[in-house]
Amino acid sequence: MIENLINNLKGQLTGELQSKFNLEPEKANQSADMAKDSVVNELRQRAGSGDTGGLLDVLKGNKAPADSSATNSIINKYVGDLTTKLGIPQNIANQIAPFAINFIMQKIGGQAGAGNLKDSDLLGGLMGGGLKDKLGGLFK
């Protein structure tokens, strides 16, 4: 569910990266894909370790992305990916990363805040069947 939601935002995020940071279309597209992967990987890791409390607060829009250790971790890893994998200069990557990650988290938070997403929508698909089944009705 989260991946689908982020995929739906990709076009908008790609356009923003092109206009705000003067990225060429291919790099903007790759940057958007990497932002999605960064968010999803961090969410999977945290959901798998049971660290969902603060994460759910951000995903539900109850906590600002900038106030979250999960979001800050995502941003730091994403900066590294932008510089090493796409060759984007560090000073530009330091601007792109917070923008892109906060953009994604705020959009997810907006959907959750509007009541369009439940906890199971936010985390269920990230944890895989085994852990999800073990937790039973927690995500209903």
C-alpha positions as CSV (number, residue, x, y, z in Angstrom):
1,M,0.0,0.0,0.0
2,I,2.7,2.5,0.9
3,E,4.7,1.6,-2.2
4,N,1.6,2.2,-4.4
5,L,0.9,5.5,-2.7
6,I,4.5,6.7,-3.2
7,N,4.4,5.4,-6.8
8,N,1.4,7.6,-7.4
9,L,3.4,10.6,-6.1
10,K,6.4,9.9,-8.3
11,G,5.3,12.2,-11.2
12,Q,4.7,15.1,-9.0
13,L,7.9,14.6,-7.0
14,T,9.9,14.2,-10.3
15,G,8.5,17.5,-11.5
16,E,9.3,19.2,-8.3
17,L,12.9,18.0,-8.4
18,Q,13.3,19.2,-11.9
19,S,11.9,22.7,-11.2
20,K,13.3,23.3,-7.7
21,F,16.7,21.8,-8.2
22,N,17.2,22.0,-11.9
23,L,17.7,18.2,-12.3
24,E,17.5,16.8,-15.8
25,P,14.5,14.6,-16.3
26,E,16.4,11.3,-16.0
27,K,18.2,12.2,-12.8
28,A,14.9,13.6,-11.3
29,N,13.2,10.3,-12.2
30,Q,16.0,8.3,-10.7
31,S,16.1,10.5,-7.6
32,A,12.3,10.0,-7.1
33,D,12.8,6.2,-7.4
34,M,15.6,6.3,-4.9
35,A,13.5,8.4,-2.5
36,K,10.8,5.8,-2.6
37,D,13.2,3.0,-2.0
38,S,14.8,4.9,0.9
39,V,11.5,5.5,2.6
40,V,10.2,1.9,2.0
41,N,13.4,0.3,3.2
42,E,13.5,2.3,6.4
43,L,9.8,1.7,7.1
44,R,10.3,-2.1,6.5
45,Q,13.3,-2.1,8.9
46,R,11.5,-0.2,11.6
47,A,8.3,-2.1,11.2
48,G,10.2,-5.4,11.3
49,S,12.0,-4.4,14.5
50,G,8.7,-3.3,16.2
51,D,9.7,0.3,16.2
52,T,6.3,1.5,14.9
53,G,5.1,4.0,17.5
54,G,7.0,7.1,16.3
55,L,6.8,5.9,12.8
56,L,3.0,5.7,12.8
57,D,2.9,9.2,14.3
58,V,4.7,10.5,11.3
59,L,2.8,8.4,8.8
60,K,-0.5,9.5,10.3
61,G,0.5,13.1,10.2
62,N,0.5,13.4,14.0
63,K,4.3,14.2,14.1
64,A,6.3,16.4,11.8
65,P,8.7,14.4,9.6
66,A,11.6,16.6,10.7
67,D,10.9,15.6,14.3
68,S,11.3,11.9,13.6
69,S,14.5,9.8,13.9
70,A,13.2,7.6,11.2
71,T,12.8,10.5,8.8
72,N,16.3,11.8,9.7
73,S,17.8,8.4,9.1
74,I,16.1,8.1,5.7
75,I,17.4,11.6,4.7
76,N,20.9,10.8,5.7
77,K,21.0,7.5,3.7
78,Y,19.3,9.2,0.8
79,V,21.9,11.9,0.6
80,G,24.6,9.2,0.4
81,D,22.7,7.4,-2.4
82,L,22.2,10.7,-4.4
83,T,25.9,11.5,-4.2
84,T,27.4,8.0,-4.8
85,K,24.8,6.5,-7.2
86,L,23.8,9.5,-9.2
87,G,26.8,11.7,-8.8
88,I,24.8,14.7,-7.5
89,P,27.0,17.1,-5.6
90,Q,26.9,16.9,-1.8
91,N,25.6,20.5,-1.4
92,I,22.7,19.8,-3.8
93,A,22.0,16.4,-2.4
94,N,21.7,18.0,1.1
95,Q,18.9,20.1,-0.3
96,I,17.1,17.5,-2.3
97,A,17.0,14.8,0.3
98,P,15.0,16.6,3.0
99,F,12.7,18.1,0.4
100,A,11.9,14.7,-1.3
101,I,11.6,12.7,1.9
102,N,9.5,15.3,3.7
103,F,7.4,15.6,0.5
104,I,6.6,11.8,0.6
105,M,6.0,11.6,4.3
106,Q,3.7,14.7,4.3
107,K,1.7,13.2,1.4
108,I,1.3,9.9,3.2
109,G,0.4,11.8,6.4
110,G,-2.2,13.8,4.5
111,Q,-3.9,10.7,3.2
112,A,-3.8,9.1,6.7
113,G,-5.0,12.3,8.3
114,A,-7.9,12.4,5.9
115,G,-8.9,8.9,7.0
116,N,-8.0,7.3,3.7
117,L,-5.4,5.0,5.3
118,K,-5.6,2.6,8.3
119,D,-2.6,1.3,10.3
120,S,-2.8,-1.9,8.3
121,D,-2.6,0.0,5.1
122,L,0.5,1.9,6.4
123,L,2.5,-1.0,7.8
124,G,0.8,-4.2,6.9
125,G,2.4,-4.7,3.5
126,L,5.8,-3.7,4.8
127,M,6.1,-6.4,7.4
128,G,5.4,-9.5,5.3
129,G,2.9,-12.2,6.2
130,G,4.8,-13.9,8.9
131,L,5.2,-11.1,11.3
132,K,1.9,-9.6,10.4
133,D,0.2,-12.9,11.2
134,K,2.0,-13.2,14.5
135,L,0.8,-9.8,15.5
136,G,-2.8,-10.9,14.9
137,G,-5.4,-8.2,15.2
138,L,-3.0,-5.4,16.1
139,F,-3.3,-3.9,12.6
140,K,-7.0,-4.3,12.1
